[in-house]
């Protein structure tokens, strides 16, 4: 069994889809949901599915390597970032080389980098009158949104689509593809 940890900062709609997708898998299990916000709604998903949960603050995450002990205790093989807004510390990237997967709500390299997340991405896509947007699923390295791309999927946009409509279209394909891409990547790793 391959064990995954999900790191998220918010409500966890992608985390929920991942947990649901793997809930009956014989190959992959979600063992941990961790958040940098103690009151993040994503932690409720852990309770709902009897998955271990863990919350941490900035000092814990960046000023020590204790988070590795949590991951080791849960026998975590892969880390999935599902709306996790902090840059990962180098110790974590080195401990899990090519085993940390992130999803980004644009077709990287467009609209990536520091500060480009959530509505900021969709507002930039709208401001530039893009005819398409989409998702990029990629490995994590030491630079924001610069890791090797595993998967991209486009979604067509209409000229009158608001940033909110763009967000909805993108989220739809995130939910559809993220769990499957995680599974394919892990099973062929």
C-alpha positions in Angstrom: 0.0 0.0 0.0 1.3 3.5 -0.9 0.4 6.1 1.6 -0.2 9.7 0.7 -0.4 12.9 2.8 -2.5 15.8 1.6 -1.4 19.4 2.5 -4.1 22.0 2.1 -4.8 25.5 3.5 -8.5 26.0 2.9 -11.9 24.2 2.5 -10.4 21.2 0.7 -12.6 20.5 -2.3 -9.7 18.8 -4.1 -8.7 17.0 -0.9 -12.2 15.7 -0.6 -12.2 14.4 -4.2 -8.8 12.7 -3.6 -10.0 11.1 -0.3 -13.2 9.9 -2.0 -11.3 8.5 -5.0 -8.9 6.4 -2.9 -11.3 5.4 -0.2 -11.7 1.9 -1.6 -8.3 1.6 -3.3 -6.2 -1.5 -2.7 -3.1 0.4 -3.9 -3.2 3.9 -2.4 -4.4 5.3 0.9 -4.8 8.8 2.2 -3.1 8.5 5.6 -2.8 12.2 6.6 -4.4 15.5 6.0 -2.2 18.4 7.2 -2.9 22.1 7.2 -1.1 25.4 8.1 -4.4 26.6 9.5 -5.7 24.9 12.6 -9.3 25.8 11.7 -9.2 25.0 8.0 -12.3 23.2 6.8 -10.1 20.5 5.1 -9.4 19.1 8.6 -13.1 18.3 8.9 -12.7 16.0 5.9 -10.1 14.1 7.9 -12.6 13.6 10.7 -15.3 12.6 8.3 -13.2 9.8 6.7 -11.2 8.8 9.8 -7.9 10.0 8.3 -5.2 11.3 10.7 -5.0 15.1 10.7 -2.3 17.5 11.7 -2.1 21.3 12.0 1.1 23.3 12.2 2.2 26.9 12.3 4.9 28.7 10.4 7.7 28.3 13.0 7.1 24.5 13.3 7.1 24.1 9.5 10.1 26.3 8.7 12.3 26.4 11.8 12.5 22.7 12.5 12.3 19.5 10.6 9.8 17.9 13.0 7.2 17.6 10.3 9.3 14.8 8.8 8.7 12.9 12.0 5.0 13.2 11.5 5.3 12.0 7.9 7.5 9.1 8.9 5.2 8.0 11.7 2.3 7.8 9.1 4.7 6.0 6.6 4.0 8.6 4.0 5.3 7.8 0.5 4.0 10.8 -1.5 2.8 14.3 -0.6 0.0 15.9 -2.5 -0.5 19.7 -2.4 -4.2 20.5 -2.8 -4.5 24.3 -2.3 -1.5 24.5 0.0 -0.3 28.1 -0.1 3.2 28.0 1.4 6.4 27.4 -0.3 7.8 24.1 0.8 11.0 24.1 2.8 14.1 22.6 1.2 14.3 19.8 3.8 10.9 18.5 2.7 11.7 18.6 -1.0 15.0 16.7 -0.4 13.2 14.1 1.8 10.6 13.5 -1.0 12.4 13.9 -4.3 9.9 13.6 -7.2 7.3 12.5 -4.7 5.5 15.9 -4.1 2.7 16.7 -6.5 0.9 20.0 -6.8 -2.0 21.3 -8.8 -2.1 24.8 -10.3 -5.2 26.5 -11.7 -3.6 27.7 -15.0 -1.6 26.4 -17.9 1.9 26.8 -16.6 4.2 28.6 -17.2 1.4 31.2 -17.6 0.1 32.7 -14.4 2.5 30.9 -12.1 4.8 32.0 -9.3 4.6 33.7 -6.0 1.2 35.2 -5.3 -0.4 33.5 -8.2 -3.1 31.3 -6.6 -6.9 31.0 -6.6 -8.8 34.0 -7.7 -5.5 35.9 -8.4 -4.9 33.5 -11.3 -8.4 33.7 -12.7 -8.5 37.5 -12.5 -5.2 37.7 -14.4 -6.5 35.2 -17.0 -9.7 37.4 -17.4 -7.7 40.7 -17.5 -5.6 39.3 -20.4 -8.7 38.1 -22.3 -7.4 34.6 -22.6 -9.4 32.2 -24.8 -8.4 29.2 -22.7 -7.2 28.3 -19.2 -6.8 25.0 -17.5 -4.9 23.1 -14.9 -1.3 22.0 -14.5 -0.3 19.1 -12.3 3.4 19.1 -11.6 6.2 17.9 -9.3 7.4 20.4 -6.7 10.9 21.7 -6.6 12.5 24.7 -4.9 10.8 27.3 -7.1 7.1 28.2 -7.2 5.4 26.3 -10.0 8.6 25.3 -11.8 8.6 21.6 -11.2 8.3 19.0 -14.0 4.8 19.0 -15.6 3.0 15.7 -15.3 -0.3 16.7 -16.8 -2.2 19.7 -18.3 -5.8 20.0 -19.4 -7.3 23.0 -21.2 -10.7 24.5 -20.8 -12.2 26.9 -23.4 -13.3 30.3 -22.2 -15.9 32.7 -23.6 -15.2 36.4 -24.0 -17.8 37.2 -21.4 -16.7 34.7 -18.8 -16.1 36.4 -15.4 -13.2 35.4 -13.2 -15.8 33.5 -11.1 -17.0 31.5 -14.2 -13.4 30.8 -15.1 -12.7 29.5 -11.6 -15.7 27.2 -11.8 -14.7 25.8 -15.1 -11.1 25.2 -13.9 -12.3 23.6 -10.6 -14.5 21.2 -12.5 -11.5 19.8 -14.4 -9.4 19.8 -11.2 -11.9 17.6 -9.5 -12.2 15.3 -12.6 -8.5 14.8 -13.3 -6.4 15.4 -10.1 -7.1 12.1 -8.4 -6.6 10.0 -11.6 -3.3 11.7 -12.4 -2.1 11.1 -8.9 -3.0 7.5 -9.2 -1.4 7.1 -12.6 1.8 8.8 -11.4 2.1 6.7 -8.3 1.4 3.4 -9.9 4.0 4.0 -12.6 6.6 5.6 -10.3 
